[in-house]
């Protein structure tokens, strides 16, 4: 997909209506530590989300070789095997069948082993290192069959993606195998299928050894992304930036929209690259995956009529400030109810006034209603509850009873349950007195003002180190959802 949405490709439904199949998938994901993929947010301004699929694949199967018996240096040998295995895992997640060549084979045996199993459409990659007398010689190189322009381009794609993931590495470029000491490479010449030899640094270089030993996952991701590009048709697309057509074009790669990374300056994004954002290099220009910009407060949508991506700043929602527990929220009652209805149509039948209660109680104590409601969504699995909590307990934040660290508290009605949650957040985030009688249990055990931000609160709420990111990711979904609704009303 360009962007995942609330309507899957198998349905013909309107974008803003919940899809039963996708809701079922979402419920499965939520049950697995209640994680919520940001791509599930409705961010499309058009009536339908246009899906781009590839009907055929150029690469059928990938053979990966990293032969440790060639190396006396055991840590380097183990690192190459680790890179190979991590690259295999990355490729499998992208749907590529991967064959790992046995590590105990001599080079000639490995070639014969692959040739017996290879079929048209398969490729082979050998992951190696090099060495030189001069310890300053370093870098990564991709060798291809001399005279084959297509393979040179494939080798360049592979090298580009590795360097995107490991930018500190020296780029030695793509080279024909005739530029090696022996004038050719057996792994390339004797193979029945297209083959690339990748030298990931020089063991004689201290800098390269450090990269090989410490950056195996980044190298593997680059390898997988580079090989995946072999299958992908790159399609140009238009870009609408804060309501204006950009004079630059983006590209669509395997259903994902990418924009030139230099456009981040026009979006007033102060970071050069959001954390974990995916980059690709195409025609010597670096592109960033558009959907990853949501992490830094950018609205990302798709206009199918113009076949272009829509990018807008969601000011004043500063991503560095939205994690503050105290203060005014931005989300409206209608947004909260519509978002909840979308993920759990039964929730508002059981708690018809839940959004209004959170807005009212949060305003009384000056607590950020956005964070409070988002946390309730996560703690209750979108008000589906579960084994530890039941709807009749009116406990929306997994609050515990005094004297029992395992028994969940119960409250006489929904308003009291919401009030207890709001008061607990204020107790952790502020030293200010409460405006109403205290109903939250275990209040006397809380160190007042110890957690003014959601990142600090996660220590008290969950042993999961990613708990705060989960809350903030869901909160970003809500902001994107409200922003999309407002834009849809304006365009309508």
Buried (B, 14 or more C-beta within 10 A) or exposed (E): BBBBBBBBBEEEBEBBEBBEEBBEBBBEBBEEEBBBEBBBBBBBBBEBBBBBEEEEEEBBBBBBBBBBEEBEBEEBBBBBBBBBBBBBBBBEEEEBEBBBBEBEBEBEEBBEBBBEEBEEEBBBBBBBBBBEEEBEBBBBBBBBBBEBEEBBBBBBBBBBBBBBBBEEBBEBEBBBBEEBEEEBBBBBEBBBBBBBBBBBBBBBBEBBBEBBEEBBBBBBBBBBBBBBBBBBEBEEBBBBBBEEEBEBEBBBBBBBBBBBBEBBEBBEBEEEBBEEBBBBBBEEEBBBBBBBBBBBBBBBBBBBEBBBBBBBBBEEBEBEEBBEBBBEBBBBBEBBBBBBBBBBEEBBEBBEBBBBBBBBBBBBBBBBBBBBBBBBBBBBBBBBBEEEBEBEBBBBBBBBBEEEEEEBBBBEEBBBBBBBBBBBBBBBBBEEEBEEEBBBBBBEEBEEBEBBBBBBBBBEBBEEEEBBBBBBBBBBBBBBBBBBBEBBEEEE
